[in-house]
């Protein structure tokens, strides 16, 4: 009976990973993130490269990752990168959309030409992409505000740091923050403040807003941009509460110093890994995902677990 069970299990495993009849042995997958300099996208690239190695061994194929990410955020350059990847014969493309409106046509054109598209981090929901991997952005915003509201004891004035006004994922997070704020009648939302997504621009925006609104006692940061640089938060630790998305190495210092009480880490290594996995499943195994939305939970990082979490970055960022 045991031998029979093992045999059935082996057959099932072979069937699960069996390539389609017309499958190739070499694949090129394009990876188009938002910007070269952002460490979350560097980690996504490492994740994609690791997936290429792992899945290559599992399926007995070669997978090349073609990194076509602009130096700074530029949706038009992302669209051009998608077009170039299609022309160069890419088998699939994963993209994090800086502007869904500007990328939808490029995505649809790629799909029309037989190149499947997966999105990660920031989606283009009206496009013909076959899967999107990342957080539920509306719930992400709600989680930021729920946690911040508790930390602030349900009272105070909150500013929202909101990043690129055209990014659909950030728009949803802002909506989520505002929705969750309704649970706290003692908390007033001052405004959502948009800015270019660089550490310097974000830090300057925070400082400008704090000078103009000294009554602000809490920051809901839907992205951790200002925390990517040193000495961005000028207040005395504990005088202003802060919850931010992402938990990159520079951000962890703000937890340790007490300027930030909670970071909600996105699984940015998995952005690359899971995107490649989805594309390999589709082009090699002819297998579609169970759901169009592959939701990735946020990982809470506090002063209590910051040192343990920091070890992940030794694996996620290239030396």
C-alpha positions as CSV (number, residue, x, y, z in Angstrom):
1,X,0.0,0.0,0.0
2,X,2.9,2.4,0.8
3,X,4.5,1.7,-2.5
4,X,1.3,2.3,-4.3
5,X,0.8,5.7,-2.5
6,X,4.4,6.7,-3.3
7,X,3.8,5.8,-7.0
8,X,0.6,7.8,-7.1
9,X,2.3,10.8,-5.4
10,X,5.2,10.6,-7.9
11,X,2.8,10.6,-10.9
12,X,0.9,13.5,-9.4
13,X,4.1,15.5,-9.0
14,X,5.2,14.8,-12.5
15,X,1.8,15.9,-13.8
16,X,1.9,19.0,-11.7
17,X,5.2,20.2,-13.2
18,X,4.8,18.6,-16.7
19,X,5.5,21.2,-19.4
20,X,3.0,21.7,-22.2
21,X,3.6,19.8,-25.4
22,X,4.9,22.9,-27.3
23,X,6.9,24.3,-24.3
24,X,10.4,25.7,-24.9
25,X,13.6,25.1,-23.0
26,X,14.7,28.7,-22.8
27,X,12.6,31.8,-21.7
28,X,13.3,35.5,-21.4
29,X,11.2,37.4,-18.9
30,X,11.2,41.2,-18.8
31,X,11.1,43.0,-15.5
32,X,10.0,46.6,-15.5
33,X,10.0,48.2,-12.1
34,X,9.3,51.9,-11.3
35,X,12.9,53.1,-10.6
36,X,16.4,51.7,-10.5
37,X,17.4,53.5,-7.3
38,X,14.6,52.3,-5.0
39,X,15.8,49.4,-2.8
40,X,12.4,47.7,-2.9
41,X,12.8,47.2,-6.6
42,X,16.4,46.1,-6.2
43,X,15.0,43.4,-3.9
44,X,12.3,42.5,-6.5
45,X,15.1,42.1,-9.0
46,X,17.0,39.7,-6.7
47,X,13.7,37.8,-6.1
48,X,13.2,37.5,-9.9
49,X,16.7,36.2,-10.4
50,X,16.3,33.7,-7.6
51,X,13.0,32.5,-9.0
52,X,14.7,32.1,-12.4
53,X,17.4,29.8,-10.8
54,X,14.9,27.8,-8.7
55,X,12.3,27.3,-11.4
56,X,15.0,26.6,-14.0
57,X,16.2,23.7,-11.9
58,X,12.7,22.4,-11.2
59,X,11.6,22.4,-14.8
60,X,14.9,21.8,-16.5
61,X,14.8,25.1,-18.4
62,X,16.8,28.3,-18.8
63,X,15.2,31.5,-17.6
64,X,16.8,34.9,-18.3
65,X,15.6,38.0,-16.5
66,X,15.8,41.1,-18.7
67,X,15.8,44.2,-16.4
68,X,14.4,47.2,-18.2
69,X,13.7,49.7,-15.4
70,X,14.1,53.5,-15.8
71,X,16.6,55.3,-13.6
72,X,13.8,57.4,-12.1
73,X,10.0,57.0,-12.3
74,X,8.8,57.6,-15.8
75,X,5.7,55.8,-17.1
76,X,6.4,56.7,-20.7
77,X,9.8,55.0,-20.4
78,X,8.1,52.0,-18.9
79,X,5.7,51.8,-21.8
80,X,8.7,52.0,-24.2
81,X,10.5,49.3,-22.3
82,X,7.4,47.0,-22.7
83,X,7.4,47.7,-26.4
84,X,11.1,47.0,-26.7
85,X,10.8,43.7,-24.8
86,X,8.0,42.6,-27.1
87,X,10.1,43.4,-30.2
88,X,13.1,41.6,-28.7
89,X,11.1,38.4,-28.2
90,X,10.4,38.3,-24.5
91,X,8.2,35.4,-23.4
92,X,6.5,37.3,-20.6
93,X,6.8,40.7,-18.8
94,X,6.3,41.8,-15.2
95,X,5.7,45.5,-14.5
96,X,5.1,47.8,-11.6
97,X,3.0,50.6,-13.1
98,X,3.9,54.2,-12.3
99,X,0.8,55.4,-14.1
100,X,-1.9,52.9,-15.1
101,X,-3.4,55.1,-17.7
102,X,-0.2,55.5,-19.6
103,X,0.7,51.8,-19.4
104,X,-2.6,50.2,-20.2
105,X,-2.2,50.5,-24.0
106,X,1.3,49.2,-23.9
107,X,0.2,46.2,-21.8
108,X,-2.7,45.5,-24.1
109,X,-0.6,45.7,-27.2
110,X,1.9,43.3,-25.7
111,X,-0.8,40.8,-24.8
112,X,-2.3,41.2,-28.3
113,X,1.1,40.2,-29.7
114,X,1.2,37.1,-27.5
115,X,3.3,38.3,-24.6
116,X,1.5,37.7,-21.2
117,X,1.9,40.5,-18.7
118,X,1.9,40.3,-14.9
119,X,1.8,43.3,-12.7
120,X,3.3,43.6,-9.2
121,X,3.2,46.3,-6.5
122,X,1.2,48.7,-8.6
123,X,-1.5,47.4,-11.0
124,X,-3.2,48.5,-14.2
125,X,-6.6,47.0,-13.5
126,X,-8.3,48.0,-16.8
127,X,-5.5,46.3,-18.8
128,X,-5.3,42.8,-20.1
129,X,-2.7,41.7,-17.6
130,X,-3.4,38.1,-16.5
131,X,-2.4,38.5,-12.8
132,X,-1.4,41.1,-10.3
133,X,0.7,40.4,-7.2
134,X,0.9,42.8,-4.2
135,X,-0.9,44.1,-1.2
136,X,-4.6,44.9,-1.1
137,X,-3.9,48.7,-1.3
138,X,-7.2,49.8,0.2
139,X,-6.8,47.5,3.1
140,X,-3.1,48.5,3.4
141,X,-4.3,52.1,3.9
142,X,-6.9,51.0,6.5
143,X,-4.2,49.0,8.3
144,X,-1.9,52.0,8.5
145,X,-4.7,54.2,10.0
146,X,-6.0,51.5,12.3
147,X,-2.5,51.1,13.8
148,X,-1.8,54.8,13.9
149,X,-5.1,55.5,15.6
150,X,-4.3,53.0,18.4
151,X,-0.8,54.5,18.9
152,X,-2.3,58.0,19.1
153,X,-4.9,57.0,21.6
154,X,-7.7,57.9,19.2
155,X,-7.0,61.6,19.1
156,X,-4.9,64.2,17.3
157,X,-4.2,65.6,13.8
158,X,-2.9,63.3,11.0
159,X,-1.2,64.1,7.8
160,X,-1.0,61.6,5.0
161,X,2.2,61.3,3.0
162,X,1.0,60.1,-0.4
163,X,3.7,59.9,-3.0
164,X,2.9,60.0,-6.8
165,X,-0.6,61.3,-7.3
166,X,-1.0,59.3,-10.5
167,X,-0.1,55.9,-9.0
168,X,-3.3,53.9,-8.6
169,X,-1.9,51.8,-5.7
170,X,-1.1,54.9,-3.7
171,X,-4.5,56.5,-4.4
172,X,-6.2,53.4,-3.0
173,X,-4.0,53.5,0.1
174,X,-4.9,57.1,0.7
175,X,-8.6,56.2,0.4
176,X,-8.1,53.4,2.9
177,X,-6.5,55.7,5.4
178,X,-9.4,58.1,5.1
179,X,-11.9,55.4,5.4
180,X,-10.3,53.9,8.6
181,X,-10.0,57.4,10.1
182,X,-13.8,57.4,10.4
183,X,-13.4,54.9,13.3
184,X,-11.6,57.6,15.3
185,X,-13.8,60.7,15.9
186,X,-11.1,62.3,17.9
187,X,-8.7,62.2,14.9
188,X,-8.7,64.9,12.2
189,X,-7.1,64.2,8.8
190,X,-5.3,67.4,7.8
191,X,-4.6,66.5,4.1
192,X,-2.9,64.0,1.7
193,X,0.4,65.5,0.6
194,X,1.8,64.3,-2.8
195,X,5.4,64.6,-4.0
196,X,8.0,63.1,-6.3
197,X,9.0,59.6,-5.0
198,X,12.5,60.4,-4.0
199,X,13.8,60.4,-0.4
200,X,14.9,64.1,-0.7
201,X,11.5,65.3,-2.1
202,X,9.6,63.3,0.4
203,X,11.7,64.5,3.4
204,X,11.3,68.1,2.2
205,X,7.6,67.7,1.9
206,X,7.3,66.4,5.5
207,X,9.4,69.3,6.8
208,X,7.4,71.8,4.9
209,X,4.1,70.4,6.1
210,X,5.3,70.3,9.7
211,X,6.5,73.9,9.6
212,X,3.1,75.0,8.2
213,X,1.1,72.8,10.5
214,X,2.8,72.4,13.9
215,X,-0.4,70.9,15.3
216,X,0.1,67.7,13.4
217,X,0.7,64.8,15.8
218,X,0.6,61.8,13.5
219,X,1.8,60.8,10.0
220,X,0.2,58.0,7.9
221,X,2.9,57.3,5.3
222,X,1.5,55.1,2.5
223,X,5.1,54.7,1.4
224,X,8.3,55.1,3.4
225,X,10.1,57.5,1.0
226,X,11.5,60.0,3.5
227,X,12.8,57.3,5.7
228,X,15.2,56.1,3.0
229,X,17.5,59.0,4.1
230,X,19.1,60.1,7.4
231,X,17.6,62.7,9.7
232,X,14.4,63.2,7.7
233,X,12.1,63.5,10.7
234,X,12.9,66.6,12.7
235,X,10.6,66.1,15.7
236,X,11.7,64.7,19.0
237,X,11.1,61.0,19.3
238,X,7.6,60.3,20.8
239,X,6.2,63.8,20.1
240,X,4.7,62.8,16.7
241,X,3.4,59.3,15.9
242,X,4.3,57.6,12.6
243,X,3.3,54.5,10.8
244,X,4.8,53.8,7.4
245,X,4.8,51.2,4.6
246,X,8.0,49.3,3.8
247,X,10.8,48.3,6.1
248,X,14.0,49.0,4.2
249,X,17.4,49.1,6.0
250,X,17.5,52.9,6.4
251,X,13.9,52.9,7.7
252,X,14.7,50.5,10.5
253,X,16.9,53.2,12.1
254,X,13.8,55.2,12.7
255,X,12.1,52.4,14.6
256,X,15.2,52.0,16.8
257,X,15.3,55.8,17.5
258,X,11.6,55.9,18.3
259,X,10.7,58.4,15.6
260,X,8.5,55.7,14.0
261,X,6.4,53.2,16.0
262,X,5.5,50.7,13.3
263,X,6.6,49.8,9.8
264,X,4.4,47.6,7.5
265,X,6.7,45.7,5.3
266,X,5.7,44.8,1.8
267,X,7.2,41.5,0.5
268,X,9.2,43.2,-2.2
269,X,11.6,40.2,-2.7
270,X,8.4,38.2,-3.5
271,X,7.3,40.8,-6.0
272,X,10.0,39.5,-8.3
273,X,9.8,35.9,-7.3
274,X,6.1,35.4,-7.5
275,X,5.8,37.4,-10.8
276,X,8.4,35.1,-12.5
277,X,6.6,32.1,-11.0
278,X,3.3,33.2,-12.4
279,X,4.8,33.8,-15.9
280,X,6.6,30.5,-15.9
281,X,3.4,28.7,-15.0
282,X,1.6,30.4,-17.8
283,X,4.1,30.2,-20.6
284,X,5.8,26.8,-19.8
285,X,3.0,24.9,-18.0
286,X,0.1,26.7,-19.7
287,X,-1.4,27.1,-16.2
288,X,-3.3,30.2,-15.2
289,X,-3.4,31.5,-11.6
290,X,-6.3,30.6,-9.4
291,X,-7.2,34.3,-9.0
292,X,-6.3,37.4,-11.0
293,X,-5.4,39.1,-7.7
294,X,-2.6,37.4,-5.8
295,X,-2.7,39.2,-2.4
296,X,0.4,39.6,-0.4
297,X,0.0,40.3,3.4
298,X,2.0,43.1,5.1
299,X,4.5,42.1,7.7
300,X,4.5,44.3,10.9
301,X,7.9,45.4,12.1
302,X,8.3,47.1,15.5
303,X,11.2,47.9,17.8
304,X,10.7,44.4,19.3
305,X,11.4,42.5,16.1
306,X,13.4,45.0,14.0
307,X,16.8,43.2,14.5
308,X,15.4,39.9,13.4
309,X,13.7,41.4,10.4
310,X,16.8,43.2,9.3
311,X,18.6,39.9,8.6
312,X,16.3,39.5,5.5
313,X,18.1,42.4,3.8
314,X,21.4,40.5,3.8
315,X,19.7,38.1,1.3
316,X,17.5,40.6,-0.6
317,X,20.0,43.3,-1.6
318,X,23.0,42.5,-3.8
319,X,26.3,43.0,-2.1
